[in-house]
Amino acid sequence: MLATASERQAGELTADMCVIEIKGEQHYFLRGHVEIPVIDVPGDVFSWSAWVSLSQESMQKIADHWDDPARASLPPVFGWLCNELPYDHSTISIPTHVHNRDPGVVPYIQLDPSVDHPLVKEQETGISLHRLAEINNAVMG
């Protein structure tokens, strides 16, 4: 699903949320972090900043509680990963659960552990510093 230039111009975009109409249908996106433990540095994580698509109901619930100090207590919502990250297999449409955190903290994107994908495996088991360097090279060239 690609938006035209005029559809992108008419959409609403902030650093954390996006609402855009594509071919007459509203789409809702939220930015979060796919966090991957770095096993060589206990307690450290590598984060992909990524967008997930949400239902209108889920987006409305999050928007209604965005500044609520109790936002982190909301149950996670279902979404679909919407970024193509540098993996051999597409990362588009990996199912997710988005966990809200305290105001000012980017939501946590938990990938569906039943999906057979290297990104999902990395989130579950962590990555080495060597793998982190490979990712850096893939992104930075």
Secondary structure, 3 states (H helix, E strand, C coil): CCCCHHHHHHCEECCCEEEEEECCEEEEEEEEEEEEEECCCCCCEEEEEEEEEECHHHHHHHHHCCCCCCHHHCCCEEEEECCCCCCCCCCCCCEEEEECCCCCCCCEEEECCCCCCHHHHHHHHCECHHHHHHHHHHHHC
